[in-house]
Amino acid sequence: MALLQVNDIHVYYGSIHAVKGVSFEVNQGEVVTLIGANGAGKSTVLNTISGLLHPRTGGVVFEDHDLKGVAPHKVVSHGLAQVPEGRRIFLQMSVEENLEMGAFTQPGSTVEPGIADVYERFPRLKERRRQIAGTLSGGEQQMLAMGRALMSKPKLLMLDEPSMGLAPILVEQIFDIIKELHAAGTTILLVEQNAQAALAVADRAYVMETGKITLSGTGAELMASDQVQKAYLGG
């Protein structure tokens, strides 16, 4: 069953037509990835789904809710959380305060168990719980951004370039966490420039080029595609 449906969205930045008629769906329990070069429109699609941008035409439906005109904080209340590109954590707050902020849509009684769950998944954050977030390493900040999003108990977790700027060993850790979240039943929409890593964890994938979807299939099918090999996998 489709949890998310993106229907023929056209998104503009002023006169620039950034997303040109993109349609796709994410089903319950899947990992779906959007891959493509920098500037292809992948992040614009995520920001449109989460209400940060508004399509000029087309729409987004999440669990039968039409998200047209819905404010970003209300989108989170519906069960959709985004980990933005560049992490955007609260740098002056402690790790634990950042996690508490992620639970703003949840009843107070769920905050403590939610934090305990995040610390179980990210033991490093537990060690750093009192540390100011701006002093964390890049990998720790990415874990914190993911943990903060999980505090809202999302039905769909959207990750925008989670491996950006991280050392290879940390990229591996982040993708291990994505696999664990998927195994635990979290539905994930992943935007990622590291096509190899993204396709390896994806049930289904879409290739975006200059604002359009040009190719789709299972993660394995796209990994084996000559077109994808040449353009994104160095084949």
N, C-alpha and C positions, 0 to 999 in steps of 0.2 A: 504494500500500500504506500502511495506517495505521501511522505511527510511534508515535503517542500515541493512546490511547483513554481518554476520561473517561466513566465509566459510572454515571449516575444518582447522583451524589454529593450527600449531605446533610451540611452542616457547621454546627456550632453553636459559638457563643461563650457558654458557660454555658447559659442558657435561651433565648438569642436564636438563631433559626433563620436563619443568614446566607446559606446556599446551599441551594436547595430543588430537588433532583432535576435537576442539570445534567448533560447528556451532550453530548459532541461529539468530533470526532477531528481530528488533524492528520496529513496525509500527507507522505511524504518529499518534500523540496524546496519545500514551500509556505510562504507567509507567511499565517498565520491571525490575525485580530485579534478581540479582545473589546472592544466599545465599550459605553458606558453612563454614566449619571450617577455622581457621587461616591457611594459607599456602596451601589452596586448588587451588590457581591460579586465584582467582577473580580479584585482582588488576593487575596482569600480563595481563589479557584479556583487561582491560580498557586501560592500558599503550600501548598495541599493537594497539588498535583502534585509539588512539590519536597520534600515530607515535613516541612515546618515545622508543618503542621496535619494532623489526621487526620479523615477523614470518619466520621460515626457509622454511615452505611450507604453502599453503593456503593463503587466502587474506581477505581483508575488503573492502566492497563497501558501499559508503555513497551517497545516492541520485544519483545513477548511476555513481559516480566518483570512480574509482579504487584508493584506497589510498596507494597502494604499493609504497614505496620509497618516499612518500610525507612527507616533513619536518613538525614537530609539529605546527609551526606558520602558515603554509599553511593549515593544517587541520582545525585550528581555523577559517581561512578565509572562508572555505567551510561551516561553520555554526555548528561546533561541539566543545563544550567547556567542559573541565574536571575540577572538583573541586577535587584536589588530596587528598589522605590520608595524615593527618597531616597538612592540610590547606595550608601551604607554602605561606602565605601572605608575603608582603615586610615589615618586622618588624620595620625598621627604618623610614618608610614613614608614613604619616598621613592616616587616613581612606579615605579621599577624593582622595589623590594621588594614593592610591591602586586602587580605582575605575577607575580613569582616565587611569591607566595602562591597565586595563581590556578592554578598548575601542580601543586598538592599531590597530585593523583591521577596525575600523569604521570611516566614515567621521567626521571631527571635529564638524560639525553642530549637530551631534547626541549625543555628550558627555553630554551636560548640561541636555537635556531632559532625557537621560539614567540615570544620577545620581539622578534626581528628582524621576524617577520611582523606583529606588532602595531604596531611602529614604522613599517613600510611603510604600513599602513592608516591610522595616526594619527600623521603627522609631528610634530604639536604635542607629543605625549607624548615623542618622542625628544628634542626641544629641552629638555624639562623633566625628563628622566630622573632627575636627582639631586635634584630639588626635592621638598620635603615636600608630600605630597598635600593636606594641609589648607590650603595656601596657593594652590592652583589655583583658577581661576574655575569657576563652575557648569558651564559647557560642557565644560571640560577634565576636571572630575571625572566627568562622565557618560561621556566618551570613555574615561577610565581604568577605570570600572566595567565598560564593555563589553569593553575590552581584557583586563581581568582574567578575565572569564567566558570569553573566547575561548581563554585559555591552557589551559583544561581540554579543549580539542579537542572541543567539544560536538557531538553529533548533532542536538540540539534546543536552540536558544537562546531563553530566555523573557525578554522585556523588560517591565518593569512601570513604566509612565508615564515613558518616557525623555525626553519633552519638558518635563516638569513644571518650572516656574520658570525656563525658559530664554527668552532674547530670540528674536524671530522668526527672525533670521538663523542663530542656533545651532540652532533647531528644524529649519530647512531642512538644515543640515549633518548633523544626526543622522539625518534621514530619508534623505539621500543615502547615508549609510553603511549604513543598513538595506537600501537597494536594492542596494548593492554586495555586501553579504554574501549576499543572496538570489541575485544573479546568479552568485556563486561557489559556489552549491549549498548554503548553510546553510539549514536548516529553522528557521523563526522563529514563535513564538507571542507576539503583541504585545498588551499591555493598554495602552490609551491613551484619554485624555479628549479629545484633539484628533482628533475623528472624521474631519474632512476629510482630514488628513494620513494617518491610519491606513488609511482606506478606499482612498486613492489607491495605497497600496503592497500592499494585501491581495489574495491570490488568493480567499480566502473570509473571511467575517466573521459574527460573531454579536452580536446586541444583548442585553445583560443589563439587566433591570429588577427591582429588589427581590428579588434572589437567584435569578431564573429567566431562562432564555433565551426571549425573546419573538419573535425574528425571526432568520432566517439566510439567507444567499445569497452570491453572489460580491461582491467589493468594489464592482464597478460597479453591480450590482443594488441594493445597499443605498444607494449614493450617489444613485441615481435614485429611491429610494423616498420617497413623500410623507411617510410617517410619520417616517422618519429625517431628511429635510430639515427638517421642522417642529421635531422634538425636539432635534436635535444639530447641524444645519448652518445654522441661522438662516434657513431658507427660509420 
